[in-house]
Amino acid sequence: MDELTIARSLFGSSLAFHIIFATLGVGLPFMILISEIIYQVTGDRDYTLMAKRWTKAQAILLGVAIPSGTIVGVQLSLLWPRFMEVVGEVIALPFQIELFAFFIEALFMSIYVYAADRLSPVSRIASVFLVALGGGASAVLITSANAWMNTPTGFETSDGQITNVQPMQAFFNPSFPSAALHVLVSAWMTGAFVIAGLAAWRLLRRKQGYREVRYHQKALMMSLAVGGIMSLATAWNGHAAGQVLYEYQPEKLAAAEGHFETQAYAPLALGGVVDLEKGELVGAIKIPWMLSFLADNRFDAVVKGLNDFPRENWPPFYVHTLFNLMVGIGTLLMILSLVSWIIKWRRRHREALPRWLLWILSSTGILSMLAIEFGWIFTCSGRQPWTVYHYQRTAESVTRATGLGLWFVLFISLYILLFIGTILVMRSYFKRHPLQDEWKQIQAHPTERRW
């Protein structure tokens, strides 16, 4: 690979690794907050136990998210120095505010972990709410910078120099509202389905006590409800994001759909493979007129095709596959959530969902995380060949240093070790703190306060 490709691969791998922990750092606190509220309303101690155990997992994940996020920040400066010059002049504001968001998350995470049993009900809810707020705010602030790369605003250029910088206009760029909301609801969806997948996996184990089964059933159905609602919200927001692409990044929309010819009443393509020689999408299922409607809420909307743009500005065509995988997984998760609740309602006199469904549900955590990864690769690769859309090309922003291949291998090795280490620490902690022991501890404190 040439140095540019290695630099992109190195940074992309670092970001893909960090996104796992960053996404769960937003999704898990949201689930902890919901379980705390349910406990305060119902008095069911299974939900406060969920909150406590998930908090321990969140603390472990946060311990990996911090160094992996630091690595991403350092690599931004080292691998993309000319891009960071532009960032420093125009879009540095969200990076600066993000430090305060992280401070809020870390501070109240410490309070909740070490003092939750000593806090009043209102203080408990407030502390975990601020953990969720800090994590969500960090994601939104970083997303603002990424959205700006797709729709750069807030500055002008004169003789190649940046002038008339408007930081707030850059912050609230056209892509920001839909991108920020999409990041939040998809992270909440992923946090819910990761818990659902783990709960389903535990329910597949045959040698469990009644109380343990009930605990996992409650966690499963609650997380499926949250995940289903959030997957629906993600789909609705994805429609708004698609309309932003139609207005501001037509090449990206065309590449996502394998759309070559400009036309009204454009069909929506599902699946298929792009044939570059023929300049067409082969083997796709096409829904007549639907792409035009999704793009501009009109069946006669004219959707630009790739042939209207210089070929050197075309995004890579694997974004079509990524887009279809992302949408397909989101749709599948939504259906699984709905089907599970319907079956649960029809089997309301039985204890558990059927085993065949539990086997499917056990994969929802991995599927939701894959959808997150596919979505981020799509949004970044779909912008290529630009780092800052129609202002700075990726080849112009990369470092001139050589020998990046060795660093690529070293960092990949580091991520593998960190990932394995995280799994081992998780397994070790929860093996030493089984559910039955923690339930006995809760039973030993019957005076725990509720509102």
PALUMZA-250274 format. One record per residue: y negated, z, x of N, C-alpha, C in turn; residue in one letter; residue number from 0. Coordinates in steps of 0.05 Angstrom, whole numbers. Atoms other than C-alpha are relative to their C-alpha. Example, Ala and Ser with C-alpha at 12.3 -4.5 7.8 and 13.67 -1.06 7.14 Angstrom:
2
      n_v      n_w      n_u     ca_v     ca_w     ca_u      c_v      c_w      c_u   r     k
       24        0       18       90      156      246      -24        0       18   a     0
       24       -1      -16       21      143      273      -22       14      -15   s     1
//
This chain:
451
      n_v      n_w      n_u     ca_v     ca_w     ca_u      c_v      c_w      c_u   r     k
       24        0       17        0        0        0      -25        0       17   m     0
       26       -2      -15      -72      -11       22      -12       27       -5   d     1
       12      -27        1     -117       49       32      -12        7      -28   e     2
       11       -5       26     -151       41      -36       22        8      -19   l     3
      -22       -7       18      -84       42      -73       11       28        7   t     4
      -10      -27       -8      -61      103      -32      -20       21      -10   i     5
       20      -20        9     -127      139      -48        2        4      -30   a     6
       -3       -2       29     -119      124     -122       26       15       -7   r     7
      -25      -13        5      -46      146     -120       -1       30        6   s     8
        2      -28       -8      -62      210      -83      -16       16      -20   l     9
       17      -14       19     -118      230     -129       12        1      -28   f    10
      -13        1       26      -81      208     -191       23       20       -2   g    11
      -22      -19        0      -20      250     -171      -11       28       -2   s    12
       12      -26        1      -65      310     -159      -10        7      -28   s    13
       11       -4       27      -99      302     -226       23        3      -20   l    14
      -23       -2       18      -32      291     -262       13       27        2   a    15
      -12      -27       -3       -5      356     -233      -18       21      -12   f    16
       19      -20       10      -68      396     -249       -2       -1      -30   h    17
        3        2       29      -71      369     -320       22       16      -15   i    18
      -21      -16       12       -5      404     -336      -10       28       -5   i    19
        8      -28        2      -35      472     -322      -27        3      -14   f    20
       26        0       14     -105      455     -347        4       -2      -30   a    21
       -5        4       29      -78      432     -414       12       25      -12   t    22
      -12      -25       10      -34      494     -423      -20       23        2   l    23
       21      -21       -1      -94      536     -401      -19       -1      -23   g    24
       16        3       25     -130      510     -463       18        6      -24   v    25
      -17       -2       24      -71      507     -511       13       28       -4   g    26
      -13      -26        4      -36      574     -497      -20       22      -10   l    27
       18      -20       11      -98      619     -507       -6       -4      -30   p    28
        4        5       29     -109      584     -574       23       10      -16   f    29
      -23      -10       14      -38      601     -595        1       31        1   m    30
        1      -30       -2      -47      673     -570      -20       10      -20   i    31
       20       -8       20     -110      678     -612       11       -1      -28   l    32
      -11        3       27      -74      653     -674       21       22       -5   i    33
      -20      -20        4      -16      701     -664      -12       28       -3   s    34
       14      -26        2      -64      760     -654      -12        3      -28   e    35
       12       -1       27     -100      742     -719       21        5      -21   i    36
      -21       -3       19      -35      736     -757       10       29        0   i    37
       -8      -28       -2      -14      804     -731      -20       19      -14   y    38
       20      -17       12      -80      836     -752        0       -2      -30   q    39
        1        4       29      -74      806     -821       26       10      -14   v    40
      -25       -6       13        0      817     -835       13       26       10   t    41
      -13      -23      -11       20      875     -790       27       -5       11   g    42
      -26        8      -11       82      837     -767       -1        2       30   d    43
        2       -4      -29       93      862     -696       13      -22       17   r    44
      -10       23      -15      132      800     -677      -23      -17       11   d    45
       22       17       -9       66      765     -672      -16       12       23   y    46
       14      -12      -23       33      815     -626       18       -1       24   t    47
      -19        3      -23       96      811     -583       -2      -28       11   l    48
        5       27       -9       87      736     -581      -25       -2       18   m    49
       26        2      -15       15      744     -558        3       13       27   a    50
       -3      -14      -26       35      793     -503       17      -17       19   k    51
      -17       16      -17       91      750     -476      -13      -26        9   r    52
       13       26       -7       52      685     -479      -23        5       20   w    53
       21       -6      -19       -5      720     -443       10        3       29   t    54
      -11       -2      -27       40      736     -384        5      -28       11   k    55
       -4       28       -9       59      662     -381      -26      -13        7   a    56
       26       11       -5      -14      643     -385      -11        9       26   q    57
        9      -11      -26      -30      689     -326       13      -14       23   a    58
      -14       14      -21       23      655     -284      -11      -28        3   i    59
       10       28       -1       -1      585     -303      -29       -1       11   l    60
       27       -1      -10      -73      605     -288        0        3       30   l    61
       -2       -4      -29      -51      626     -218        6      -26       14   g    62
       -5       27      -12      -29      553     -206      -23      -19       -6   v    63
       21       18        8      -85      520     -244      -25        2       19   a    64
       23       -4      -17     -138      550     -198        2      -15       26   i    65
       -2       16      -24     -112      522     -132        3      -29       -4   p    66
       -3       29        5      -92      456     -162      -26      -13       -8   s    67
       26       10        7     -161      448     -193      -18       -1       25   g    68
       15        0      -24     -192      466     -126        7      -25       17   t    69
       -8       24      -16     -151      411      -92      -12      -25      -12   i    70
       12       24       13     -175      360     -144      -30       -1        7   v    71
       29        0       -6     -248      381     -131       -5       -8       29   g    72
        4        8      -29     -240      375      -55        7      -29        4   v    73
       -7       28       -3     -205      308      -61      -22      -19      -11   q    74
       22       17       10     -262      281     -103      -21       -5       22   l    75
       20        3      -21     -309      293      -45       10      -16       24   s    76
      -11       12      -24     -262      270       10        9      -29       -5   l    77
      -10       27        5     -232      208      -23      -20      -18      -13   l    78
       19       17       14     -291      184      -64      -29        9        6   w    79
       26      -11       -8     -354      202      -25      -24      -14      -12   p    80
       22       14       12     -399      147      -52       -2        4      -30   r    81
        1       -8       28     -379      164     -123      -13       28       -3   f    82
       11      -27        2     -397      237     -110      -30        0        5   m    83
       29        2       -3     -466      215      -87      -13       -6      -27   e    84
       10        7       27     -477      185     -156        2       25      -18   v    85
       -4      -24       16     -448      248     -188      -21       20        6   v    86
       20      -20       -8     -495      292     -149      -28       -6      -11   g    87
       26        7       10     -555      253     -173       -2        0      -30   e    88
        2        5       29     -537      242     -246       16       20      -17   v    89
      -18      -14       18     -478      282     -274       11       26       12   i    90
       -9      -25      -12     -474      346     -233       -1       23      -20   a    91
        4      -23       18     -495      390     -292       25       12      -12   l    92
      -24      -12       11     -427      398     -326       17       14       21   p    93
      -15      -14      -21     -394      416     -260      -12       28        6   f    94
       13      -25       -5     -445      471     -249        5       20      -23   q    95
       -4      -18       22     -438      500     -319       29        8       -2   i    96
      -29       -6        2     -362      497     -314        7       25       15   e    97
       -6      -24      -15     -364      553     -263       -3       25      -17   l    98
        4      -22       18     -392      600     -316       22        1      -21   f    99
      -22        0       19     -339      578     -366       25       11       12   a   100
      -23      -11      -13     -285      593     -316       -3       30        4   f   101
        5      -29       -4     -317      661     -301        6       15      -26   f   102
       -6      -12       26     -314      678     -376       30        2       -5   i   103
      -29        1        5     -242      656     -381       15       21       17   e   104
      -14      -18      -19     -219      695     -319       -6       30       -6   a   105
        8      -28        5     -259      759     -337       15       11      -24   l   106
      -11      -11       25     -234      766     -408       31       -3        0   f   107
      -28        1       -4     -164      744     -388       10       26       13   m   108
       -6      -25      -13     -163      805     -342       -1       23      -19   s   109
        4      -21       20     -189      850     -397       23        0      -20   i   110
      -21        2       21     -137      825     -447       27        8       12   y   111
      -26       -5      -12      -78      829     -398        3       30        5   v   112
       -3      -27       -9      -92      899     -373       -9       22      -20   y   113
       11      -20       18     -127      933     -432        3       -6      -29   a   114
       -2        8       28     -105      900     -496        9       24      -18   a   115
      -10      -22       16      -68      963     -520      -21       22       -4   d   116
       21      -21        2     -130     1005     -510      -24       -9      -16   r   117
       23       11       14     -178      959     -547        3        3      -30   l   118
        0        1       29     -198      962     -619        9      -28       -9   s   119
       -8       27       10     -173      905     -663      -21      -21        3   p   120
       22       20       -3     -241      871     -663       -3       -8       30   v   121
        3        6      -28     -245      877     -587       23      -17       11   s   122
      -23       16       -9     -175      849     -578       -4      -29       -8   r   123
        5       28        9     -192      788     -620      -22      -12       15   i   124
       23       11      -15     -259      780     -585        8       -7       28   a   125
       -7        6      -28     -228      783     -516       17      -25        3   s   126
      -17       24       -2     -174      732     -529      -15      -25      -10   v   127
       17       22        8     -225      689     -566      -16      -11       23   f   128
       17        9      -23     -269      688     -504       17      -13       22   l   129
      -18       14      -19     -208      670     -461        3      -29       -9   v   130
       -3       27       11     -196      610     -507      -26      -16        2   a   131
       25       13       -2     -270      595     -508       -6      -10       28   l   132
        5        7      -28     -276      595     -432       18      -23        8   g   133
      -17       22       -7     -215      550     -424       -7      -26      -13   g   134
        8       24       15     -237      502     -478      -26      -11       11   g   135
       26        9      -11     -308      500     -450        4      -14       27   a   136
       -5       13      -26     -282      483     -380       11      -28       -4   s   137
      -11       27        5     -242      425     -408      -21      -19      -11   a   138
       21       17       12     -301      399     -449      -20       -8       21   v   139
       21        6      -20     -349      403     -390       11      -21       20   l   140
      -12       20      -18     -302      365     -343        3      -26      -14   i   141
       -3       25       15     -289      315     -398      -27      -14       -3   t   142
       26       13        2     -364      303     -403       -4      -19       24   s   143
        3       17      -24     -363      276     -331       17      -24       -2   a   144
      -18       23        3     -303      232     -345      -10      -19      -21   n   145
       11       18       21     -335      206     -409      -24      -15       10   a   146
       23       14      -12     -398      190     -370        9      -23       17   w   147
      -10       22      -17     -357      148     -322        7      -24      -17   m   148
       -7       21       18     -335      107     -382      -24      -13      -14   n   149
       25        9       13     -404      102     -415      -23       13       14   t   150
       21      -13      -16     -455      118     -361      -28       -4      -12   p   151
       27        0       11     -524      136     -388      -16       21       15   t   152
       16      -21      -12     -582      180     -367      -12       -7       27   g   153
       13        8      -25     -608      140     -308       -6      -30       -1   f   154
        7       28       -4     -639       74     -287        4       -7       29   e   155
       -2        9      -28     -633       32     -224      -23      -18        7   t   156
       21       17      -11     -686        0     -182        6       -6       29   s   157
       -7        8      -28     -669      -40     -119       24       14       10   d   158
      -25      -13       -8     -600       -9     -119       -2       30        1   g   159
        4      -29       -1     -629       62     -123       -1       11      -28   q   160
        0      -14       26     -619      111     -180      -27       13       -5   i   161
       27      -11        7     -684      129     -215        1       11      -29   t   162
        5      -10       27     -709      165     -278       25       13      -11   n   163
      -25      -14        8     -649      212     -283       -6       19      -23   v   164
        2      -18       23     -641      247     -350       27       15       -3   q   165
      -26      -14       -1     -585      300     -340       12        5      -28   p   166
      -11       -5       27     -579      318     -414       10      -25      -14   m   167
       -9       25       12     -574      246     -435       26       -9       13   q   168
      -25        7      -14     -520      235     -382       23       18      -11   a   169
      -20      -18       10     -484      297     -407       10       -8      -27   f   170
       -7        8       27     -485      276     -480        1      -30       -2   f   171
       -3       29        0     -465      204     -466       15       -9      -25   n   172
      -13        9       25     -437      160     -522       29        7       -4   p   173
      -29       -7        2     -364      176     -506        5       30       -3   s   174
       -5      -29       -2     -374      251     -501       10       13      -25   f   175
      -10      -14       24     -366      274     -574       30       -5       -6   p   176
      -28        6        7     -300      238     -587       18        9       22   s   177
      -17       -7      -22     -273      250     -517        4       30        2   a   178
       -1      -29       -1     -289      325     -518       18       11      -22   a   179
      -17      -10       22     -258      336     -586       29       -9        4   l   180
      -27        9       -5     -198      294     -567       15       17       20   h   181
      -12      -17      -21     -185      336     -505        8       27      -12   v   182
       -6      -27       12     -189      401     -545       24       -1      -19   l   183
      -21        0       20     -145      382     -604       27       -8       12   v   184
      -25        8      -12      -93      348     -560       11       22       18   s   185
      -10      -24      -16      -90      410     -514       11       21      -19   a   186
      -11      -19       20      -81      455     -575       26      -10      -11   w   187
      -26       11        9      -27      408     -600       22        4       21   m   188
      -20       -3      -21        8      410     -533        9       29        4   t   189
       -8      -29       -2        5      486     -528       19        8      -22   g   190
      -17       -7       23       36      491     -597       28      -12        3   a   191
      -26       13       -2       92      441     -584       16        9       25   f   192
      -14      -12      -22      109      471     -516       14       26       -9   v   193
      -12      -25       11      121      538     -552       22       -8      -20   i   194
      -21        9       19      159      501     -607       25       -9       14   a   195
      -23       10      -15      204      467     -556       16       23       12   g   196
      -14      -23      -12      220      533     -521       13       17      -22   l   197
      -12      -15       22      232      569     -587       25      -13      -11   a   198
      -23       15       10      279      514     -611       23        2       20   a   199
      -20       -2      -20      316      517     -545       14       27       -1   w   200
      -11      -27        1      325      593     -551       17        3      -25   r   201
      -15       -2       25      350      585     -623       27      -14        2   l   202
      -26       14       -4      405      538     -598       21       18       14   l   203
      -19      -19      -13      435      597     -559       14       16      -22   r   204
      -15      -12       22      491      626     -602        1       31        2   r   205
       -3      -29       -3      495      697     -574      -28       13        1   k   206
       26      -13        3      430      728     -600        1       19      -23   q   207
        2      -19       22      414      788     -643      -17      -11      -22   g   208
       15        8       24      384      782     -712      -30        0        6   y   209
       28       -3       -4      316      807     -689      -10      -22       19   r   210
        8       21      -19      313      757     -631       -1      -27      -14   e   211
        0       25       15      331      700     -678      -24       -2      -18   v   212
       24       -1       18      277      721     -727      -26       -5       16   r   213
       24        3      -17      226      725     -671       -4      -29        7   y   214
        3       28       -8      240      654     -647       -4      -18      -24   h   215
        5       16       24      242      627     -718      -30        1       -7   q   216
       29       -3        7      172      655     -731      -17      -16       20   k   217
       15       15      -20      146      627     -665        3      -30       -4   a   218
       -5       29        4      178      559     -680      -16      -11      -24   l   219
       13       11       23      150      551     -750      -30        2        2   m   220
       29       -2       -4       81      577     -732      -10      -22       18   m   221
        9       20      -20       76      530     -672        3      -28      -12   s   222
       -3       26       13      102      471     -713      -23       -5      -19   l   223
       23        3       19       48      484     -765      -25       -7       15   a   224
       24        5      -16       -7      487     -712        2      -28       13   v   225
       -4       25      -13       22      428     -674       -3      -24      -18   g   226
        2       22       19       28      385     -736      -29       -5       -8   g   227
       28        2        8      -44      399     -757      -16      -13       23   i   228
       15       10      -23      -70      385     -687        7      -28        7   m   229
       -7       28       -5      -30      321     -679      -13      -18      -20   s   230
       15       15       20      -61      297     -744      -29       -3        8   l   231
       28        1       -9     -130      316     -718       -3      -18       24   a   232
        1       18      -24     -115      280     -652        0      -29       -9   t   233
       -1       27        9      -97      217     -690      -26       -8      -13   a   234
       26        5       13     -160      221     -733      -22       -4       21   w   235
       20        2      -21     -203      232     -671        5      -25       17   n   236
       -6       24      -16     -167      176     -634      -11      -25      -13   g   237
       13       22       14     -192      129     -688      -30       -2        8   h   238
       29        0       -8     -264      150     -671       -3       -9       29   a   239
        1        8      -28     -249      142     -597        4      -30        3   a   240
       -4       29       -1     -224       71     -610      -25      -15       -8   g   241
       25       14        8     -289       53     -644      -21        2       22   q   242
       18       -2      -23     -327       78     -583        8      -22       20   v   243
       -9       22      -18     -284       30     -541      -10      -27      -10   l   244
        9       26       12     -300      -27     -589      -29       -5        6   y   245
       28        3       -4     -374      -15     -580       -8       -1       29   e   246
       10       -3      -27     -380        4     -507       19      -10       22   y   247
      -19       10      -20     -315      -17     -470       19      -20      -13   q   248
      -17       19       13     -288      -79     -504       23      -10       17   p   249
      -23        8      -18     -246      -99     -443       23       20       -2   e   250
      -21      -21        1     -209      -33     -447       15       -1      -26   k   251
      -13        3       26     -195      -41     -521       18      -24        0   l   252
      -16       25       -1     -171     -112     -510       25        3       16   a   253
      -23       -4      -16     -125      -91     -454       20       19      -13   a   254
      -17      -18       14      -98      -33     -495       17      -14      -21   a   255
      -14       14       22      -78      -81     -550       12      -27        9   e   256
      -10       25       -9      -59     -140     -506      -12      -23      -15   g   257
       15       18       18     -113     -179     -543      -16      -20       18   h   258
       12       20      -18     -133     -244     -508      -22      -17      -13   f   259
       19       18       13     -171     -286     -558      -18       15      -19   e   260
       19      -12       18     -235     -264     -593        4      -11      -28   t   261
       -5        9       28     -225     -266     -668       -8       22      -20   q   262
        2      -18       22     -242     -235     -734       28        3      -13   a   263
      -26       -6       12     -186     -206     -776       22        3       21   y   264
      -19       -2      -22     -152     -186     -711       23       19       -8   a   265
      -23      -17        6      -81     -157     -717        3       23       19   p   266
       -7      -23      -17      -59      -90     -690       28       -4       11   l   267
      -26        6      -13       -3      -99     -639       14       26        7   a   268
      -17      -23       -7       53      -48     -634       22      -10       18   l   269
      -21        8      -19       98      -53     -573       -7      -27       13   g   270
        3       26      -13      109     -118     -537       -7        2       30   g   271
        5        1      -28       99     -140     -465      -20      -22        6   v   272
       21       20       -7       39     -177     -435       12      -21       19   v   273
       -8       23      -17       56     -246     -407      -25      -12       11   d   274
       25       10      -12        1     -262     -358       -1      -30        3   l   275
       -1       29       -3       24     -333     -347       -8      -15      -26   e   276
        7       12       26       19     -350     -421      -26       11      -11   k   277
       24      -13       11      -39     -303     -433        3        9      -28   g   278
       -5      -10       27       -8     -271     -493       18       24        0   e   279
      -17      -24        3       29     -210     -518       26       -9      -13   l   280
      -26       10        9      104     -224     -527       16       23      -12   v   281
      -19      -19       11      151     -187     -573      -13       23      -15   g   282
       14      -22       14       99     -143     -608        3       -3      -31   a   283
        2        0       29       99     -124     -681      -30        1       -7   i   284
       28        2        6       32     -145     -709       -6        6      -29   k   285
        9       -7       27       -2     -114     -769      -26      -15       -6   i   286
       24       17        4      -51     -166     -797      -25       16       -7   p   287
       27       -9        6     -125     -150     -797       -6       30        9   w   288
        4      -29       -3     -114      -77     -777      -16        8       24   m   289
       16       -6      -24     -145      -79     -707      -30       -2       -7   l   290
       28        3        8     -210     -105     -737       -9       24      -16   s   291
        7      -22       17     -209      -50     -789       -3       26       16   f   292
        2      -24      -17     -195        5     -738      -24        0       18   l   293
       23        2      -19     -249      -21     -692      -27        4      -13   a   294
       27       -1       13     -306      -25     -742        1        5      -30   d   295
       -3       -6       28     -279       -5     -810       -5      -24      -18   n   296
        2       25       15     -282      -78     -832       22      -19        8   r   297
      -22       18       -7     -225     -127     -836      -11      -26       13   f   298
       11       24      -12     -272     -184     -815      -15        5       26   d   299
       13       -7      -25     -298     -148     -753       11      -18       22   a   300
       -8       18      -22     -297     -194     -692        6       18       24   v   301
       -9      -16      -23     -257     -162     -635        2      -19       24   v   302
        0       17      -24     -270     -191     -566       27        0       14   k   303
      -25        2      -16     -210     -216     -526       -6        0       29   g   304
        3       -1      -29     -198     -211     -452      -10      -27       12   l   305
        8       25      -11     -211     -285     -442      -31       -4        0   n   306
       29        1        0     -285     -272     -456      -12       15       24   d   307
        9      -15      -23     -290     -230     -393       10      -11       26   f   308
      -10       10      -26     -284     -248     -319       27       13        7   p   309
      -27      -10       -5     -212     -240     -297        0       23       20   r   310
        1      -22      -19     -232     -195     -239       -8       26      -12   e   311
        7      -24       14     -257     -145     -290       21       10      -20   n   312
      -21       -7       19     -193     -142     -330       14       26        9   w   313
      -16      -24       -7     -159      -73     -332       29       -8        5   p   314
      -28        6       -4      -86      -70     -310       15        1      -27   p   315
      -12        3       26      -39      -89     -366       21       21       -7   f   316
      -18      -22        8        6      -28     -362      -14       19      -18   y   317
       13      -18       19      -48        7     -402        8       -5      -29   v   318
      -10        5       27      -20      -28     -463       25       16       -6   h   319
      -24      -16        4       47        6     -453       -7       30       -2   t   320
        8      -28        0       13       73     -438      -12        7      -27   l   321
       13       -5       25      -29       68     -501       21        2      -23   f   322
      -20        0       20       32       52     -544       18       25        2   n   323
      -16      -24       -3       72      110     -514      -15       24      -10   l   324
       16      -22        9       15      158     -526       -1        2      -30   m   325
        2        0       29        6      138     -598       27        4      -13   v   326
      -27       -4       11       81      134     -610        9       28        1   g   327
       -8      -28       -3       94      204     -584      -16       17      -20   i   328
       16      -15       18       36      232     -624       10       -3      -29   g   329
      -10        5       27       63      200     -688       27       13       -4   t   330
      -26      -12        2      133      224     -674       -2       31       -3   l   331
        4      -29        2      109      296     -664      -10        8      -27   l   332
       11       -5       26       70      293     -728       22       -1      -21   m   333
      -22        3       20      131      269     -767       20       23        3   i   334
      -19      -22       -5      177      321     -734      -10       26      -12   l   335
       11      -25       11      130      377     -755        2        0      -30   s   336
       -2        2       29      127      353     -827       29        2       -9   l   337
      -28        0        8      202      341     -832       11       29        3   v   338
      -10      -27       -5      216      410     -802       -8       19      -22   s   339
       10      -18       21      173      445     -854       12       -6      -27   w   340
      -13        7       25      203      406     -911       29       10       -1   i   341
      -28      -10       -1      274      423     -888        0       31       -2   i   342
        2      -29        1      253      496     -878       -5        9      -29   k   343
        6       -7       28      226      498     -949       25       -4      -17   w   344
      -24        6       16      289      467     -977       23       19        7   r   345
      -21      -19       -9      333      515     -937      -11       29        1   r   346
       14      -26       -2      289      576     -951       18       24       -3   r   347
      -18      -22        2      350      619     -967       18        2       24   h   348
      -16       -1      -25      381      604     -899      -19        9       23   r   349
       15      -12      -21      359      632     -833      -14      -20       18   e   350
       10       17      -21      349      573     -787        1      -29       -8   a   351
       -2       29        3      337      499     -783       27      -10       10   l   352
      -26       11      -10      399      455     -773       -1       -5       30   p   353
       -1        2      -29      422      450     -701       -8      -27       10   r   354
        8       27       -9      413      375     -697      -31       -3        2   w   355
       29        0        0      339      385     -714      -11       17       23   l   356
        8      -17      -23      333      442     -663        2      -15       26   l   357
       -3       15      -25      360      396     -609      -23      -20        3   w   358
       23       19       -2      305      345     -625      -25       15        5   i   359
       25      -15       -4      251      398     -630       -2       12       28   l   360
        1      -11      -27      271      426     -562      -13      -19       20   s   361
       13       19      -18      242      363     -531      -30       -3       -6   s   362
       28        5        8      174      368     -565      -20        9       21   t   363
       18       -8      -21      142      406     -508       -3      -20       22   g   364
        1       21      -21      160      354     -456      -13      -25      -11   i   365
       12       24       11      141      297     -503      -31        3       -3   l   366
       29       -4        3       72      327     -518      -14       -1       27   s   367
       13        1      -26       58      337     -444        0      -29       11   m   368
        0       28       -8       79      265     -430      -22      -16      -14   l   369
       21       13       15       31      242     -484      -27        6       13   a   370
       25       -7      -14      -25      280     -448       -3      -16       26   i   371
        1       15      -25       -7      248     -382       -5      -30       -4   e   372
        5       29        7       -3      178     -412      -29       -5       -8   f   373
       28        3       10      -70      189     -446      -20        0       23   g   374
       19       -1      -22     -106      209     -382        3      -24       18   w   375
       -4       24      -16      -75      152     -342      -13      -24      -14   i   376
       12       22       15      -96      105     -397      -30        0        2   f   377
       29        0        1     -168      128     -400      -12       -6       28   t   378
       10        5      -28     -176      126     -323        7      -28        9   c   379
       -8       27       -9     -136       62     -309      -13      -21      -17   s   380
       13       20       17     -166       27     -369      -28       -6        7   g   381
       27        5      -10     -234       33     -336       -1      -18       24   r   382
       -1       16      -24     -211       -4     -274       -9      -28       -5   q   383
        4       -8      -28     -236      -38     -232      -25       17        6   p   384
       25      -15       -4     -296        8     -242        6       30        2   w   385
        1      -29        1     -305       80     -222      -21        9      -20   t   386
       21       -4       20     -371       82     -260       -3      -27      -14   v   387
       -3       25       15     -365       29     -314      -24      -18        3   y   388
       20       21       -4     -405      -34     -297      -23        9       18   h   389
       20       -8      -19     -443        4     -243       11        2       28   y   390
      -12       -4      -27     -397       23     -185       30       -6       -2   q   391
      -29        7       -1     -330       -9     -169       15       21       16   r   392
      -17      -19      -14     -272       33     -146        1       -6       30   t   393
       -2        8      -28     -268       -6      -81      -26        8       15   a   394
       25       -7      -13     -341       12      -67       -3       30        3   e   395
        3      -29       -1     -332       87      -79       20       14       18   s   396
      -21      -13      -15     -270      100      -38       -8        6       29   v   397
        5       -6      -28     -271      132       31        8      -23       19   t   398
       -8       20      -20     -268       89       93       20       11       20   r   399
      -20      -12      -18     -220      137      127       27      -13       -4   a   400
      -27       11        1     -150      113      143       21       22        4   t   401
      -21      -20       -3      -83      147      149        5       18      -24   g   402
       -3      -17       25      -81      171       77       29        2       -9   l   403
      -28        0        8       -7      156       70       14       27        6   g   404
      -12      -26       -8       13      220      108       -9       22      -19   l   405
       10      -20       18      -32      262       64       12       -3      -28   w   406
      -13        5       26       -2      230        2       27       14       -1   f   407
      -27      -12       -1       68      252       23       -2       30        1   v   408
        3      -29       -3       44      322       42       -8       13      -27   l   409
        9      -12       25        8      334      -24       22       -2      -21   f   410
      -22        3       20       66      307      -66       21       22        6   i   411
      -19      -22       -7      112      356      -28      -11       27       -9   s   412
       12      -25        9       63      412      -42        2        4      -30   l   413
       -1       -2       29       61      397     -116       29        5      -10   y   414
      -28       -6        8      137      396     -120        7       29        5   i   415
       -5      -28       -6      140      464      -86      -14       18      -20   l   416
       14      -17       20       87      493     -132       13       -1      -27   l   417
      -13        2       26      122      466     -193       26       16       -1   f   418
      -25      -15       -1      189      494     -172       -6       30        1   i   419
        7      -29       -2      156      560     -153       -9       11      -27   g   420
       10      -10       26      122      565     -221       24        5      -19   t   421
      -24       -3       17      189      555     -257       16       25        8   i   422
      -16      -23      -10      224      606     -213      -14       27       -7   l   423
       14      -24        7      169      658     -224        2        6      -29   v   424
       -3       -3       29      171      646     -299       27       11       -7   m   425
      -27       -8        6      246      653     -301        5       29        9   r   426
       -4      -27      -11      245      715     -257      -14       21      -18   s   427
       14      -20       16      192      751     -298       13        5      -27   y   428
      -10       -3       27      221      738     -367       30        9        1   f   429
      -27      -11       -2      291      754     -342       -1       30        5   k   430
        3      -29       -5      267      822     -317      -14       14      -24   r   431
       13      -11       24      228      832     -383       11      -14      -25   h   432
      -11       13       24      275      810     -438      -14        8      -26   p   433
       12       -4       25      253      806     -509        7       28      -12   l   434
       -9      -25       12      294      866     -531      -15       24       12   q   435
       14      -23      -13      261      913     -479      -29        2       -9   d   436
       28        0        8      191      892     -498       -2        8      -30   e   437
        1       -9       28      207      902     -572        3       30       -2   w   438
       -3      -29        0      230      973     -557      -25       14        8   k   439
       25      -11       -8      165      986     -521      -21        0      -23   q   440
       18        1       23      126      963     -582        7       21      -21   i   441
       -9      -20       20      168     1007     -627       -7       28        9   q   442
        7      -27      -10      152     1066     -582      -30        6       -3   a   443
       29       -5        4       77     1058     -599       -7       -8      -29   h   444
        5        7       28       75     1059     -675      -29        3       -9   p   445
       28       -4        8        2     1079     -676      -19      -22       10   t   446
       17       22       -9      -23     1013     -647      -19       -9      -22   e   447
       21        3       21      -88      999     -684       -2      -29      -10   r   448
        7       25       13     -102      944     -733      -25        4      -16   r   449
       24       -3       16     -164      929     -773        8        4      -29   w   450
//
